[in-house]
Amino acid sequence: MPRLYLASGSPRRRELLEQIGVPFERLSAEINEAVLPGETADAYVERLARSKAQAGLALLSGDTVDCVLGADTSVVLDGHILGKPESREHGMAMLVRLSGKTHTVLTAVAVASKDLCLARVVSSEVTFRPISEAERQAYWASSEPADKAGGYGIQGLGAVFVQHIAGSYSSIVGLPLCETAELLSTFGIPCWQPNVPR
């Protein structure tokens, strides 16, 4: 059975893979995450997921039979990709924009081996209730939103803003588990393996 490497520093993706009983090793694969001119949000997240997986694969020995998983998540509102907050002001402005509205969360997952790279993109909708100025201030002060796409974490304190979701909860967190399991099975990597920390 191939070994799986996770090309991500995200603790949330690590926990999600552990949740479905898939053993893996982590590696760091740096890529340029700038949006290309004219690139759609769907194409952007898929390109980044594939790039992360392939960059991770390039770090392994050339004759490896192992696989690398890469993923990327973007929050999209009114056709615009909201990245991670660059400052307090930027993060607060994101929360103002998301308040009382429905936005899209796109997560792409890619698995690459030396012979093949497959990817899936999952789209989910998240509706926020109105967020007060005091709540925005307090949430930013928690430090949770600083490293999150769209400036919030649905799996953490930011869950109190979420009125409704349509789609995959695990995908909104950072890794669509149904689609990930399907991709991994294509590469001969099953879920529910014994002795995986959960």
C-alpha positions as a LaTeX table, in Angstrom:
\begin{tabular}{lrrr}
\hline
Residue & $x$ (\AA) & $y$ (\AA) & $z$ (\AA) \\
\hline
Met1 & 0.00 & 0.00 & 0.00 \\
Pro2 & 1.37 & 3.46 & $-0.86$ \\
Arg3 & 2.28 & 5.77 & 1.99 \\
Leu4 & 0.39 & 9.05 & 2.08 \\
Tyr5 & 2.01 & 12.42 & 2.67 \\
Leu6 & 0.00 & 15.52 & 3.56 \\
Ala7 & 1.38 & 18.66 & 1.94 \\
Ser8 & $-0.23$ & 21.02 & 4.42 \\
Gly9 & 0.59 & 22.59 & 7.74 \\
Ser10 & $-3.09$ & 22.87 & 8.63 \\
Pro11 & $-3.94$ & 21.18 & 11.93 \\
Arg12 & $-7.56$ & 20.96 & 10.76 \\
Arg13 & $-6.66$ & 18.86 & 7.71 \\
Arg14 & $-4.47$ & 16.65 & 9.88 \\
Glu15 & $-7.36$ & 16.07 & 12.30 \\
Leu16 & $-9.79$ & 15.33 & 9.47 \\
Leu17 & $-7.52$ & 12.69 & 7.94 \\
Glu18 & $-7.05$ & 11.13 & 11.36 \\
Gln19 & $-10.83$ & 11.17 & 11.82 \\
Ile20 & $-11.33$ & 8.78 & 8.88 \\
Gly21 & $-8.47$ & 6.51 & 9.91 \\
Val22 & $-5.88$ & 7.37 & 7.24 \\
Pro23 & $-2.23$ & 7.31 & 8.36 \\
Phe24 & 0.04 & 9.92 & 6.82 \\
Glu25 & 3.24 & 11.86 & 7.21 \\
Arg26 & 3.41 & 15.62 & 6.87 \\
Leu27 & 5.69 & 17.57 & 4.61 \\
Ser28 & 6.02 & 21.25 & 3.77 \\
Ala29 & 5.55 & 22.30 & 0.14 \\
Glu30 & 5.72 & 26.03 & $-0.54$ \\
Ile31 & 3.97 & 27.39 & $-3.63$ \\
Asn32 & 2.97 & 30.79 & $-4.99$ \\
Glu33 & $-0.67$ & 31.32 & $-4.00$ \\
Ala34 & $-1.34$ & 34.47 & $-6.05$ \\
Val35 & $-4.51$ & 34.47 & $-8.13$ \\
Leu36 & $-3.78$ & 34.50 & $-11.85$ \\
Pro37 & $-5.37$ & 37.16 & $-14.07$ \\
Gly38 & $-8.87$ & 36.11 & $-15.09$ \\
Glu39 & $-8.74$ & 32.94 & $-12.96$ \\
Thr40 & $-12.06$ & 31.77 & $-11.53$ \\
Ala41 & $-12.29$ & 30.77 & $-7.88$ \\
Asp42 & $-12.94$ & 27.11 & $-8.81$ \\
Ala43 & $-9.90$ & 27.02 & $-11.08$ \\
Tyr44 & $-7.81$ & 28.79 & $-8.44$ \\
Val45 & $-8.46$ & 26.33 & $-5.61$ \\
Glu46 & $-7.98$ & 23.33 & $-7.88$ \\
Arg47 & $-4.70$ & 24.71 & $-9.25$ \\
Leu48 & $-3.37$ & 25.32 & $-5.75$ \\
Ala49 & $-4.39$ & 21.88 & $-4.49$ \\
Arg50 & $-2.72$ & 20.21 & $-7.47$ \\
Ser51 & 0.36 & 22.42 & $-7.13$ \\
Lys52 & 0.74 & 21.58 & $-3.44$ \\
Ala53 & 0.42 & 17.85 & $-4.11$ \\
Gln54 & 2.89 & 17.95 & $-6.98$ \\
Ala55 & 5.35 & 20.17 & $-5.09$ \\
Gly56 & 5.21 & 17.71 & $-2.21$ \\
Leu57 & 5.77 & 14.79 & $-4.56$ \\
Ala58 & 8.85 & 16.53 & $-5.95$ \\
Leu59 & 10.37 & 16.43 & $-2.45$ \\
Leu60 & 10.21 & 12.63 & $-2.39$ \\
Ser61 & 12.63 & 10.30 & $-4.14$ \\
Gly62 & 12.09 & 9.86 & $-7.85$ \\
Asp63 & 11.22 & 6.14 & $-7.69$ \\
Thr64 & 8.62 & 6.50 & $-4.94$ \\
Val65 & 5.27 & 4.71 & $-5.11$ \\
Asp66 & 3.90 & 7.01 & $-2.46$ \\
Cys67 & 1.18 & 9.65 & $-2.80$ \\
Val68 & 0.87 & 13.27 & $-1.70$ \\
Leu69 & $-2.38$ & 15.00 & $-0.78$ \\
Gly70 & $-2.75$ & 18.75 & $-1.29$ \\
Ala71 & $-5.78$ & 20.90 & $-0.54$ \\
Asp72 & $-6.86$ & 24.51 & $-0.67$ \\
Thr73 & $-9.88$ & 26.38 & 0.66 \\
Ser74 & $-11.23$ & 29.75 & $-0.45$ \\
Val75 & $-14.14$ & 31.84 & 0.74 \\
Val76 & $-15.95$ & 33.58 & $-2.13$ \\
Leu77 & $-18.40$ & 36.46 & $-1.76$ \\
Asp78 & $-20.00$ & 38.27 & $-4.69$ \\
Gly79 & $-17.47$ & 36.67 & $-7.03$ \\
His80 & $-14.44$ & 37.84 & $-5.03$ \\
Ile81 & $-12.01$ & 35.48 & $-3.27$ \\
Leu82 & $-11.49$ & 36.46 & 0.36 \\
Gly83 & $-8.06$ & 35.23 & 1.41 \\
Lys84 & $-6.54$ & 35.25 & 4.88 \\
Pro85 & $-6.65$ & 38.61 & 6.66 \\
Glu86 & $-3.54$ & 40.69 & 6.04 \\
Ser87 & $-4.19$ & 42.91 & 9.06 \\
Arg88 & $-6.71$ & 43.62 & 11.80 \\
Glu89 & $-8.45$ & 46.16 & 9.57 \\
His90 & $-8.63$ & 43.69 & 6.71 \\
Gly91 & $-10.05$ & 40.98 & 8.98 \\
Met92 & $-12.66$ & 43.31 & 10.43 \\
Ala93 & $-13.67$ & 44.42 & 6.93 \\
Met94 & $-14.15$ & 40.78 & 5.91 \\
Leu95 & $-16.50$ & 40.18 & 8.83 \\
Val96 & $-18.48$ & 43.30 & 7.86 \\
Arg97 & $-18.84$ & 41.95 & 4.32 \\
Leu98 & $-19.86$ & 38.46 & 5.49 \\
Ser99 & $-22.34$ & 39.69 & 8.12 \\
Gly100 & $-25.92$ & 38.72 & 7.32 \\
Lys101 & $-25.01$ & 37.23 & 3.94 \\
Thr102 & $-24.51$ & 33.88 & 2.24 \\
His103 & $-21.06$ & 33.09 & 0.87 \\
Thr104 & $-19.48$ & 30.15 & $-0.93$ \\
Val105 & $-16.68$ & 28.03 & 0.47 \\
Leu106 & $-14.68$ & 26.15 & $-2.18$ \\
Thr107 & $-12.27$ & 23.41 & $-1.17$ \\
Ala108 & $-10.19$ & 21.46 & $-3.65$ \\
Val109 & $-8.38$ & 18.26 & $-2.76$ \\
Ala110 & $-5.76$ & 16.67 & $-5.00$ \\
Val111 & $-3.82$ & 13.42 & $-4.71$ \\
Ala112 & $-0.68$ & 12.91 & $-6.77$ \\
Ser113 & 1.56 & 9.94 & $-7.45$ \\
Lys114 & 4.43 & 9.78 & $-9.94$ \\
Asp115 & 1.97 & 8.63 & $-12.63$ \\
Leu116 & $-1.26$ & 10.43 & $-11.84$ \\
Cys117 & $-2.76$ & 13.54 & $-10.23$ \\
Leu118 & $-6.51$ & 13.66 & $-9.57$ \\
Ala119 & $-8.50$ & 16.48 & $-7.98$ \\
Arg120 & $-12.00$ & 17.32 & $-6.85$ \\
Val121 & $-13.55$ & 20.69 & $-6.03$ \\
Val122 & $-16.40$ & 20.88 & $-3.52$ \\
Ser123 & $-18.66$ & 23.90 & $-3.18$ \\
Ser124 & $-20.68$ & 24.69 & $-0.04$ \\
Glu125 & $-22.81$ & 27.64 & 1.01 \\
Val126 & $-22.59$ & 29.30 & 4.43 \\
Thr127 & $-25.05$ & 31.89 & 5.72 \\
Phe128 & $-24.00$ & 34.23 & 8.53 \\
Arg129 & $-26.38$ & 36.00 & 10.86 \\
Pro130 & $-25.73$ & 39.72 & 11.35 \\
Ile131 & $-22.53$ & 40.33 & 13.35 \\
Ser132 & $-22.34$ & 43.34 & 15.67 \\
Glu133 & $-19.37$ & 45.66 & 15.93 \\
Ala134 & $-18.70$ & 44.43 & 19.48 \\
Glu135 & $-18.70$ & 40.82 & 18.28 \\
Arg136 & $-16.31$ & 41.60 & 15.45 \\
Gln137 & $-13.93$ & 43.29 & 17.90 \\
Ala138 & $-14.12$ & 40.44 & 20.39 \\
Tyr139 & $-13.71$ & 37.76 & 17.72 \\
Trp140 & $-10.62$ & 39.41 & 16.24 \\
Ala141 & $-9.17$ & 39.75 & 19.76 \\
Ser142 & $-9.46$ & 35.95 & 20.14 \\
Ser143 & $-6.77$ & 35.62 & 17.40 \\
Glu144 & $-8.74$ & 32.78 & 15.76 \\
Pro145 & $-9.51$ & 34.57 & 12.47 \\
Ala146 & $-5.97$ & 35.72 & 11.71 \\
Asp147 & $-4.90$ & 32.63 & 9.73 \\
Lys148 & $-8.25$ & 31.54 & 8.31 \\
Ala149 & $-9.56$ & 31.89 & 4.75 \\
Gly150 & $-12.33$ & 34.47 & 4.89 \\
Gly151 & $-11.27$ & 35.50 & 8.38 \\
Tyr152 & $-13.25$ & 32.93 & 10.38 \\
Gly153 & $-13.15$ & 29.31 & 11.54 \\
Ile154 & $-16.42$ & 27.36 & 11.43 \\
Gln155 & $-14.93$ & 24.66 & 13.64 \\
Gly156 & $-14.03$ & 27.15 & 16.35 \\
Leu157 & $-15.41$ & 30.32 & 17.92 \\
Gly158 & $-16.68$ & 31.54 & 14.55 \\
Ala159 & $-19.37$ & 28.85 & 14.59 \\
Val160 & $-21.68$ & 31.22 & 16.49 \\
Phe161 & $-22.05$ & 33.36 & 13.35 \\
Val162 & $-23.23$ & 30.46 & 11.18 \\
Gln163 & $-26.98$ & 30.40 & 10.68 \\
His164 & $-27.12$ & 27.80 & 7.92 \\
Ile165 & $-24.88$ & 25.63 & 5.77 \\
Ala166 & $-25.65$ & 23.79 & 2.54 \\
Gly167 & $-23.01$ & 21.31 & 1.49 \\
Ser168 & $-20.10$ & 19.55 & 3.17 \\
Tyr169 & $-19.18$ & 20.64 & 6.71 \\
Ser170 & $-15.77$ & 18.93 & 6.51 \\
Ser171 & $-15.08$ & 20.74 & 3.25 \\
Ile172 & $-15.82$ & 24.09 & 4.92 \\
Val173 & $-13.37$ & 23.15 & 7.68 \\
Gly174 & $-10.73$ & 22.35 & 5.04 \\
Leu175 & $-10.99$ & 18.82 & 3.63 \\
Pro176 & $-14.09$ & 17.22 & 2.00 \\
Leu177 & $-13.95$ & 13.76 & 3.56 \\
Cys178 & $-16.31$ & 11.95 & 1.18 \\
Glu179 & $-14.41$ & 13.10 & $-1.90$ \\
Thr180 & $-11.04$ & 12.64 & $-0.19$ \\
Ala181 & $-11.87$ & 9.01 & 0.64 \\
Glu182 & $-12.94$ & 8.39 & $-2.95$ \\
Leu183 & $-9.72$ & 9.87 & $-4.32$ \\
Leu184 & $-7.54$ & 7.93 & $-1.88$ \\
Ser185 & $-9.27$ & 4.65 & $-2.76$ \\
Thr186 & $-8.33$ & 5.26 & $-6.42$ \\
Phe187 & $-4.69$ & 5.27 & $-5.29$ \\
Gly188 & $-5.11$ & 2.14 & $-3.17$ \\
Ile189 & $-5.26$ & 3.93 & 0.19 \\
Pro190 & $-8.25$ & 2.82 & 2.32 \\
Cys191 & $-9.93$ & 4.62 & 5.20 \\
Trp192 & $-10.56$ & 3.14 & 8.65 \\
Gln193 & $-7.05$ & 1.74 & 8.99 \\
Pro194 & $-6.16$ & 0.46 & 12.48 \\
Asn195 & $-3.80$ & 2.24 & 14.87 \\
Val196 & $-4.46$ & 5.73 & 13.51 \\
Pro197 & $-4.72$ & 8.36 & 16.29 \\
Arg198 & $-8.29$ & 9.64 & 16.70 \\
\hline
\end{tabular}
